[in-house]
Amino acid sequence: MVRIGRSFVGVLAVLAIPYLSRPRSANSGDLFDLAVVVVAAVGGLVSWLVTRWRVEEGTLHLETGLLRRRTTRLPLSRVQSVDIVRPGLARVLGLAEVRVRTAGAHDGDARLAYVASEQADAIRAHLLALAHGLTTDQAALQEVPLATVRNRRLLVAVWLEGTTLIPLLLSAALLTAGLLAPTRAGSASLLGAALVVALVVAGMVSRMFNSQLGYEVAKAPDGLRVRGGLVGTVVETIPLHRIQAVRQVEPLWWRLLGWVRLDVDIAGRQRRQGEDRGASGQLRVLAPVATRSEAAALLAILFPAAGPPESPPPPRARLKAPLSFHFLRATLTPGLAGCSTGRFRRVSTWVPLDKVQSVRWTQGPWQRRLSLATVHLDIAGHGVGLALRDREATEAELFAHTLPDLCRAARADQRPSSRFPAASPASPDVEAGEGRPVAEVP
């Protein structure tokens, strides 16, 4: 049943509706309905029984299918993370799915579904030991906790976020208008619209809670370990060397409470079906809601040189961007670039220069008139981009000529990456570094 998941539940629901609507004395077709349920259950059982996997010569072999056999080979050298997923029904039965993620296409991932929960942890430790050159004991080491999201804070934050609050207010307005409508037809239409909007909001909130309730972030030998979920839980590893951007979002009402959300852009990552996301497929929520100090501690683990962008654009940039001028800031150090922007919510982004693939200098007609320009730093994928907006034209030109050399130097730097310390953020050995500015930003 766990193997075929929602399909099995759907079959039961379709067969149960006509059965409940018939008189109890009627029994025509009952055997057929029972046969359909049995066939579905047997199909899931057979699919599970014929699944085989083994590790030979540094390669994970996964064989699936009965009539049509399919063999997937994953070199362990390409393994990026090994995650454990426990859907709701699997948790009840004490089962779990081991998901092996590799660099590149999503089709290359392997799913070992389903095994006992204790066995899943052992399999995960064994695969990580083989993939990253660790011992099994090192791979199975308990993580160092970094942050835990309080459920009460998450509840308040979800309702205060714009994507939830605005539809909720719209639903309340439609409900009020429907109750005060002078005609029955108008009242029914407005109440129906209010119900539809309320159901959409309820679906959004339930998805957020199902993926983010009990959210925890921990430091592990193979990266950052994130786990969370209400009905189904997911334990996912974020390889530190695959993080190519960090984004901090401060919605309007969250700023009054000092709360932010942290997203990371992971190179080559594909979004799972039904997974909550920040803004696009590659983004992964690192902290659904955190205080500014908690977010700064997590950011220091990823980019020790990262600090809040503080260099403003020239005052005349207010003529071009009157609403977002207050948040327009930029920073540039030898190994990191950062910016902040936004109108009603502040969005700050940091990108390590070794992940930058191209640098672009743009100047629109209004910017040309004001002697302003924007420098864009592009990274792989379409998740997060960084733009130093509305800078002094001469300064932007200097950035455009300096950044390619800085990016090449960052990629050629063979020293161990100081962005990913092994110690916990509470360790006195881990401090936020201060990078020397490449160019003085007025």
PyMOL commands that set and color helices and strands:
alter all, ss='L'
color gray80, all
select helices_A, chain A and resi 6-21+30-49+76-78+88-92+106-108+117-132+136-139+151-160+162-180+184-212+240-242+252-257+292-302+315-319+325-327+353-355+365-370+393-412
alter helices_A, ss='H'
color red, helices_A
select strands_A, chain A and resi 52-56+59-64+70-75+79-86+95-102+110-116+144-148+216-220+223-228+233-238+243-250+259-266+283-291+329-333+336-341+346-352+358-362+372-378+386-392
alter strands_A, ss='S'
color yellow, strands_A
deselect
rebuild
show_as cartoon
